[in-house]
Amino acid sequence: MATFFGEVLSVYSRAVEEDEEELDENDEDEQIRRELEQKREVQLHWSPEVSESLRSGNKLQCSDFVLAVGHNAARFLSVYVLTSANWDAVGHASAWNERSRPLTGQTNEESACVFYRHKDNPSVLICQLTCYIAEDQLFQWTEKVFDCLQYRELNVTVLSDSSVADYKAADYLSSSSVPFLRSLHTSAFSGLPVCQSLEQPNIITGIPAAVLNHCQVHRIATVVYQCYSDVIGPDSVTMETYKPALTKLGKSIQLDPSPSTDVLRKFVRSTDIQSNLYI
């Protein structure tokens, strides 16, 4: 810009500077978003043997996959199934989110999502999941886990904890009827569930719902058993409610008919747990 005296002055535009600042902020926001997405990505960590097999293009030959979601479901497996020496921990999953902060370098035993394989029958796989999986991670977890499994002749059983406070029923629920099981299954499931179906308008959510949807799409025989309990925390009565769900698997998984007191004490924190049905 030239003045009356012929001086040339630089043109300053605040709008240009603001645009540049906005672009910088957008780039920074995009970088933060990408880093957050990367951090929230579900990670699977398999044993060296399984990892090598998957890298070679081989999927895990799996006839029965049992997934336990929640503390009572997971501890039911710990008490009645995994106490035998017939199981190897073959991997774990980690998911970083607002309620779960897995530590770097966690082992299978320290993880809140562990996979076990039967030593004598490697086609039987168990997963105990007690950590929170956020809504945006449900599809990831399901896709990544099932991408490692051979679908042919695969049968999936899901055990899932739920509060009886979330159960909707027209009739009065007495405390003597709690805990109880309800089931949902895919159209490919040809067996007979061990309990009645989940009534409308009740729904399942979280990982059990994501797995059921995935298996319905891929025509995998799957049944979800949801246990409604009035007790907060690990409870031996709630654990026992899952027993019929696994008796249908026959020889694939053997239940310990009478676990020792020491085993029960290890997985049940207190025998004096109060019901929260009417609190």
ABEGO torsion letter per residue (X at the ends): XBBAAGBBBBBBBAAAAAAAAAAAAAAAAAAAAAAAAAAABBBBBBBAAAAAAAAAGBBBBBABBBBBBEAAAAAAAAAAAAABAABBBAEBBBBBBAABBBBBGBBAAABABBBBBBAABAABBBBBBABBBBAAAAAAAAAAAAAABBABGBBBBBBBBBBAAABBBABBBBAAAOBBBBBBBBAABABBBABBBBBOABBBBEAAAAAAAAAAAAGBBBBBBBBBBABBEBBAAAAAAAAAAAAAAEAABBBBABBBAAAAAAABABABBBBAAAX
